[in-house]
Every structure is written in structure tokens, then in C-alpha cells.
């Protein structure tokens, strides 16, 4: 039973356009959500997070939107750059701590020049 | 930024042998470290939580006698896969928790690719 779902295994976007990565969750107790970026043969790198008390968090080209009623969050990257090509993992936790992260399966983003 | 290293980065071993993987936090002390396993096209699955100076906490379905975890110092945790079998072949990633309670961040190592023949 997957509590965090990333239903799109891959996404291809043209450089300069917007990339939208989606994530759904089933556990209504989750109150903190994170996005990680992972290059091949490397560990995940923290990208951006959002608390359930907010519906949007922005950091440069990256914005995360949270829709609690739909149990859905999304990561927007604009403009997309070739260096953004990686696997993006959505993760969720309870209590605001990163101590117990539940990960989705990831979405492989390819940004084409 | 915080740096977490893993050694070795990849290992090939024969079935029945034991393999030790080290996870180090290089520029900070970590009371808590985590061990994950990732199979192809799957998500990172938490195996166990490693606490310095105490026994590790294992997730349901993870055999503690097969995956031995030792967190002997604030900068080092080790995972030993005992009597490894081909089904243990996977990508093992550790992370270290840094920060004050409630504001912690997990920093991940680069992972260790294990292939059991």
C-alpha cells in the first residue's frame, strides 16, 4: 500500500518551458512534504519542502503547491534547464520532522535543449 | 552544505559472504542515521533507523539479524549484510539527520550498489 504516489514515471520537457511534477498521498496525517532530486549513482539531494499549513512555497525556479483537500502536491520548475534532468522524489512525513520519510517511486525528468 | 559519504560505492560478492557498508557524516555530528534500500524503478524504502549508542530500529519486514547496524560514533554508522544472497542485490543509501529537533534535514550519501552473485 503506497502512501505516496508519483504516477508518472517519466516526463520530457523542452528547455525554457515549465516542468510540472505531481505527487499524491493517501495518509491525511502527513503534514510535511519534501522534494528531492537524484542524479544517477548519487544520493537524493533536498530541493524544497512545504508544511501543511501552507499551500505554496517558492525558492527561485522551484515552486511547490499543496492541495490538502485533494491530497495532492506538485513541483513546478520554470524555466526548465537541461541540468534539471534527474529523478525527482516526493516524500512525506508526520510531525514536521524529517525523521521518517515516506518516498514516492520518483519521476524521471528529461529537459531537452 | 552537509556532506555524507558512503564506502564502498559498489561491491560485488559471492553468495553467502558478508558485506559491510560505511556511512559517514563528514562535517557534522549525527545522532540519527537512516538506511534505505532502493530496487530498480522503486522508491527508497526505509530499512532501519540507526541511533548512536543504542540499538537500531528496524522497519517491518527487515531482518535485524541479517542486516546488522552499528552506530558507534556520532559520525559513523555501518550496515553489514550477513550471508548475502542474490535477492539482497540492491542500491543501499544512508542518510544522516542534522539540525535541531523539529527542524532537521536528512542529508543522503551517494549510495552503495551491491551485487551478489
HADDOCK unambig.tbl for C-alpha pairs under 7 A between the chains (distance, minus, plus):
assign (segid A and resid 41 and name CA) (segid B and resid 110 and name CA) 6.53 0.50 0.50
assign (segid A and resid 41 and name CA) (segid B and resid 111 and name CA) 6.87 0.50 0.50
assign (segid A and resid 42 and name CA) (segid B and resid 110 and name CA) 4.08 0.50 0.50
assign (segid A and resid 42 and name CA) (segid B and resid 111 and name CA) 6.14 0.50 0.50
assign (segid A and resid 43 and name CA) (segid B and resid 93 and name CA) 6.70 0.50 0.50
assign (segid A and resid 43 and name CA) (segid B and resid 108 and name CA) 5.31 0.50 0.50
assign (segid A and resid 43 and name CA) (segid B and resid 109 and name CA) 5.13 0.50 0.50
assign (segid A and resid 43 and name CA) (segid B and resid 110 and name CA) 3.98 0.50 0.50
assign (segid A and resid 43 and name CA) (segid B and resid 111 and name CA) 5.64 0.50 0.50
assign (segid A and resid 44 and name CA) (segid B and resid 108 and name CA) 5.92 0.50 0.50
assign (segid A and resid 45 and name CA) (segid B and resid 108 and name CA) 6.80 0.50 0.50
assign (segid A and resid 96 and name CA) (segid B and resid 102 and name CA) 6.08 0.50 0.50
assign (segid A and resid 97 and name CA) (segid B and resid 102 and name CA) 5.06 0.50 0.50
assign (segid A and resid 97 and name CA) (segid B and resid 103 and name CA) 6.46 0.50 0.50
assign (segid A and resid 97 and name CA) (segid B and resid 104 and name CA) 6.17 0.50 0.50
assign (segid A and resid 98 and name CA) (segid B and resid 104 and name CA) 5.96 0.50 0.50
assign (segid A and resid 98 and name CA) (segid B and resid 105 and name CA) 5.86 0.50 0.50
assign (segid A and resid 98 and name CA) (segid B and resid 106 and name CA) 6.32 0.50 0.50
assign (segid A and resid 103 and name CA) (segid B and resid 43 and name CA) 5.93 0.50 0.50
assign (segid A and resid 103 and name CA) (segid B and resid 44 and name CA) 6.06 0.50 0.50
assign (segid A and resid 104 and name CA) (segid B and resid 43 and name CA) 5.43 0.50 0.50
assign (segid A and resid 105 and name CA) (segid B and resid 41 and name CA) 6.80 0.50 0.50
assign (segid A and resid 105 and name CA) (segid B and resid 42 and name CA) 5.03 0.50 0.50
assign (segid A and resid 105 and name CA) (segid B and resid 43 and name CA) 3.80 0.50 0.50
assign (segid A and resid 106 and name CA) (segid B and resid 43 and name CA) 6.51 0.50 0.50
